[in-house]
């Protein structure tokens, strides 16, 4: 297993052993109503939404389980996901946008929000010329994103410092680095629309950390590729699947299937 520098590998190893208890997960999934899942590297496999993952989502829908996608992807991209997948809604831009029943709503934004976002990015580009905007930025409503492939090592800390000087915060996913308002959160937006339904959250990276807070979401799952981020996270998923990316999501759905079978 690959852990971040400075992490106690033995401590994390034994912590993870406990998190692989899928029998306990199967029991916990009894009567779960909502599956709230990240998209990139949680549902996707090497960047692709495969037929196996789509079939798993279709099964959940058929079984009466509501699926909510919670992603950092742009509102524009997520209108497509909401229309073509059998999901209840999509929370996009790390909580900044909600797409439901063809309606799009955003969090409250200051009047000068867009101007400040671009001023912030211009400052970042002057400091780190190689940084590139993500391809989906023209379709964003509340934040601005950069392609992680254009960001090297300690530059993340520089970006964070610049963003904070403009009153923003930074969220890092497996594919993008986002500049967004501190009030924007996957967990806050998700919690606001759940109406106390029994929910399990699923993710793969530090960008999903707010959805692993046990006080907010006692049922939380990571796909196996989250292991490389565990040492840097305050909140960690309660369970971890043995497989990575979309394969881990399919594995989770198989566990849920067996839970449903045992309850019939």
C-alpha positions as CSV (number, residue, x, y, z in Angstrom):
1,X,0.0,0.0,0.0
2,X,1.2,3.5,-0.7
3,X,0.8,6.1,2.1
4,X,1.7,9.7,2.2
5,X,5.1,10.7,3.7
6,X,5.1,11.0,7.5
7,X,2.2,8.6,8.0
8,X,2.5,5.8,10.5
9,X,2.1,2.9,8.1
10,X,1.4,0.3,10.8
11,X,-1.3,2.4,12.5
12,X,-3.0,3.0,9.2
13,X,-2.7,-0.7,8.2
14,X,-4.5,-2.0,11.2
15,X,-7.0,0.8,11.0
16,X,-7.8,-0.3,7.4
17,X,-8.1,-4.0,8.4
18,X,-11.0,-3.0,10.6
19,X,-12.5,-1.0,7.7
20,X,-12.6,-4.1,5.4
21,X,-15.3,-5.8,7.6
22,X,-17.9,-6.2,4.8
23,X,-20.1,-8.5,7.0
24,X,-20.5,-5.5,9.4
25,X,-21.3,-3.3,6.4
26,X,-23.9,-5.7,5.1
27,X,-25.7,-5.5,8.4
28,X,-25.4,-1.7,8.5
29,X,-27.0,-1.4,5.1
30,X,-30.3,-2.8,6.3
31,X,-33.1,-0.4,5.2
32,X,-30.6,2.2,3.7
33,X,-32.6,4.6,1.5
34,X,-30.1,6.7,-0.3
35,X,-26.6,6.1,-1.9
36,X,-24.8,9.4,-2.2
37,X,-21.7,8.8,-4.3
38,X,-18.8,10.8,-5.8
39,X,-18.2,10.3,-9.5
40,X,-14.5,10.6,-10.7
41,X,-12.5,7.5,-9.6
42,X,-15.4,6.3,-7.5
43,X,-17.8,5.5,-10.2
44,X,-15.5,5.9,-13.2
45,X,-12.8,3.3,-14.2
46,X,-9.8,5.0,-15.8
47,X,-12.0,8.0,-16.5
48,X,-14.8,6.0,-18.1
49,X,-18.3,5.4,-16.8
50,X,-18.5,1.7,-17.8
51,X,-21.6,-0.4,-18.5
52,X,-21.0,-2.4,-15.3
53,X,-21.2,0.7,-13.2
54,X,-24.3,1.9,-15.1
55,X,-26.0,-1.5,-14.5
56,X,-25.1,-1.2,-10.8
57,X,-26.9,2.2,-10.7
58,X,-29.8,0.8,-12.6
59,X,-30.1,-2.1,-10.1
60,X,-30.2,0.4,-7.2
61,X,-33.0,2.3,-8.9
62,X,-34.9,-0.9,-9.5
63,X,-34.5,-1.9,-5.9
64,X,-36.0,1.4,-4.8
65,X,-32.8,3.0,-3.6
66,X,-32.2,6.6,-4.5
67,X,-28.9,7.5,-6.0
68,X,-27.4,11.0,-5.5
69,X,-24.3,12.0,-7.4
70,X,-22.0,14.4,-5.4
71,X,-19.2,15.6,-7.5
72,X,-16.8,18.4,-8.2
73,X,-17.6,18.4,-11.8
74,X,-19.2,21.4,-13.4
75,X,-22.9,22.1,-13.4
76,X,-22.9,22.0,-17.2
77,X,-21.5,18.5,-17.3
78,X,-23.8,17.3,-14.5
79,X,-26.9,18.3,-16.4
80,X,-26.1,15.5,-18.7
81,X,-25.5,13.0,-15.9
82,X,-28.8,13.9,-14.3
83,X,-30.7,13.4,-17.6
84,X,-29.1,10.1,-18.8
85,X,-28.6,8.2,-15.5
86,X,-31.4,7.0,-13.2
87,X,-30.5,9.2,-10.3
88,X,-32.6,11.3,-8.0
89,X,-30.3,14.4,-8.4
90,X,-26.8,15.6,-8.9
91,X,-24.9,17.8,-6.5
92,X,-22.2,19.5,-8.6
93,X,-19.2,21.8,-8.0
94,X,-18.5,20.4,-4.6
95,X,-21.9,21.5,-3.2
96,X,-22.3,24.7,-5.2
97,X,-25.0,23.4,-7.6
98,X,-28.0,21.1,-7.3
99,X,-29.6,19.6,-10.4
100,X,-33.0,18.0,-9.8
101,X,-35.9,17.4,-12.1
102,X,-34.3,19.6,-14.8
103,X,-34.0,22.5,-12.3
104,X,-30.7,24.0,-11.5
105,X,-30.1,25.9,-8.3
106,X,-26.9,27.4,-6.8
107,X,-25.7,28.5,-3.4
108,X,-25.9,32.2,-2.7
109,X,-23.0,34.0,-4.5
110,X,-21.6,37.5,-3.8
111,X,-22.2,40.1,-6.6
112,X,-18.5,40.2,-7.4
113,X,-18.0,36.5,-7.2
114,X,-17.0,35.8,-10.8
115,X,-14.7,38.8,-11.0
116,X,-12.9,37.7,-7.9
117,X,-12.6,34.1,-9.1
118,X,-10.9,35.1,-12.3
119,X,-8.7,37.7,-10.5
120,X,-7.6,34.9,-8.1
121,X,-6.8,32.6,-11.0
122,X,-4.9,35.3,-12.8
123,X,-2.7,35.8,-9.7
124,X,-2.1,32.0,-9.6
125,X,-1.1,32.0,-13.2
126,X,1.4,34.8,-12.7
127,X,3.0,32.9,-9.9
128,X,2.8,29.4,-11.5
129,X,2.7,29.9,-15.3
130,X,2.2,26.2,-16.0
131,X,-1.1,25.9,-14.2
132,X,-4.0,25.2,-16.6
133,X,-7.7,25.7,-16.2
134,X,-9.8,22.5,-16.4
135,X,-11.6,22.0,-19.7
136,X,-15.1,22.3,-18.1
137,X,-14.6,25.8,-16.6
138,X,-16.8,27.4,-19.2
139,X,-19.7,25.4,-17.8
140,X,-19.1,26.2,-14.1
141,X,-21.5,28.4,-12.1
142,X,-19.9,28.7,-8.7
143,X,-16.2,27.8,-8.7
144,X,-13.1,27.6,-10.9
145,X,-11.1,24.5,-11.5
146,X,-7.5,23.6,-12.5
147,X,-6.2,20.4,-14.1
148,X,-4.2,18.5,-11.5
149,X,-1.8,17.3,-14.2
150,X,-0.6,20.9,-14.6
151,X,0.1,21.3,-10.8
152,X,3.4,20.1,-9.4
153,X,4.1,19.2,-5.7
154,X,4.3,22.1,-3.4
155,X,2.5,24.3,-5.9
156,X,-0.7,23.1,-4.2
157,X,0.3,25.1,-1.1
158,X,1.0,28.2,-3.1
159,X,-2.4,27.9,-4.8
160,X,-4.1,27.5,-1.4
161,X,-2.4,30.5,0.0
162,X,-3.4,32.7,-3.0
163,X,-7.0,31.5,-2.9
164,X,-7.3,32.3,0.8
165,X,-6.0,35.8,0.2
166,X,-9.0,36.3,-2.1
167,X,-11.4,34.9,0.5
168,X,-11.7,31.5,-1.2
169,X,-10.8,27.9,-0.1
170,X,-9.3,25.0,-2.1
171,X,-10.7,21.5,-2.6
172,X,-8.6,18.8,-4.3
173,X,-10.1,15.8,-6.0
174,X,-8.3,13.0,-7.9
175,X,-8.6,15.0,-11.1
176,X,-9.0,18.7,-10.4
177,X,-8.2,21.4,-7.9
178,X,-11.1,23.8,-7.2
179,X,-11.2,27.4,-6.0
180,X,-14.5,27.9,-4.2
181,X,-16.3,29.7,-1.4
182,X,-15.6,28.5,2.2
183,X,-19.4,28.1,2.6
184,X,-19.4,25.5,-0.3
185,X,-19.4,21.9,0.9
186,X,-20.5,18.5,-0.4
187,X,-21.6,17.5,3.1
188,X,-23.6,20.7,3.8
189,X,-25.5,20.6,0.5
190,X,-26.1,16.9,0.7
191,X,-27.4,17.1,4.3
192,X,-29.8,19.9,3.4
193,X,-31.7,17.7,0.9
194,X,-31.7,14.3,2.6
195,X,-34.7,14.9,5.0
196,X,-33.3,12.4,7.5
197,X,-33.3,9.5,5.1
198,X,-30.9,6.7,6.0
199,X,-27.9,7.3,3.7
200,X,-24.6,5.8,2.9
201,X,-21.9,8.0,1.3
202,X,-19.2,6.8,-1.0
203,X,-16.0,8.5,-2.2
204,X,-12.3,8.1,-3.2
205,X,-10.3,11.1,-2.1
206,X,-9.8,13.9,0.3
207,X,-12.3,15.9,-1.6
208,X,-15.0,13.6,-0.2
209,X,-13.8,14.0,3.4
210,X,-16.8,16.0,4.6
211,X,-19.0,13.1,3.6
212,X,-17.1,10.8,5.9
213,X,-17.8,12.8,9.1
214,X,-19.4,10.2,11.4
215,X,-21.5,12.8,13.2
216,X,-23.1,13.7,9.9
217,X,-22.9,10.5,7.9
218,X,-22.4,7.4,10.2
219,X,-22.5,5.1,7.1
220,X,-19.6,5.9,4.8
221,X,-17.6,3.8,2.3
222,X,-14.4,4.4,0.4
223,X,-13.3,2.5,-2.7
224,X,-9.8,1.0,-2.3
225,X,-7.9,3.9,-4.1
226,X,-8.8,6.1,-1.1
227,X,-6.0,4.3,0.9
228,X,-3.3,6.6,-0.6
229,X,-5.1,9.6,1.0
230,X,-6.1,8.2,4.4
231,X,-3.1,9.5,6.3
232,X,-3.9,13.1,5.4
233,X,-7.6,12.9,6.3
234,X,-9.3,13.9,9.5
235,X,-12.5,12.1,8.6
236,X,-12.2,8.6,7.1
237,X,-14.8,6.3,5.6
238,X,-16.2,3.7,8.0
239,X,-15.6,0.9,5.5
240,X,-13.3,0.4,2.6
241,X,-14.0,-1.9,-0.4
242,X,-11.3,-4.2,-1.6
243,X,-11.4,-3.0,-5.2
244,X,-10.6,0.4,-6.7
245,X,-12.6,3.0,-8.6
246,X,-15.8,1.8,-10.2
247,X,-15.0,-1.8,-9.5
248,X,-15.2,-0.9,-5.8
249,X,-18.6,0.7,-6.4
250,X,-19.8,-2.5,-8.1
251,X,-18.5,-4.5,-5.1
252,X,-20.4,-2.2,-2.8
253,X,-23.6,-2.7,-4.7
254,X,-23.1,-6.5,-4.5
255,X,-22.8,-6.2,-0.7
256,X,-26.0,-4.2,-0.7
257,X,-27.7,-6.8,-2.9
258,X,-26.9,-9.5,-0.3
259,X,-28.2,-7.2,2.5
260,X,-31.5,-6.8,0.6
261,X,-31.6,-10.6,0.0
262,X,-31.1,-11.3,3.7
263,X,-33.9,-8.9,4.6
264,X,-36.5,-10.6,2.3
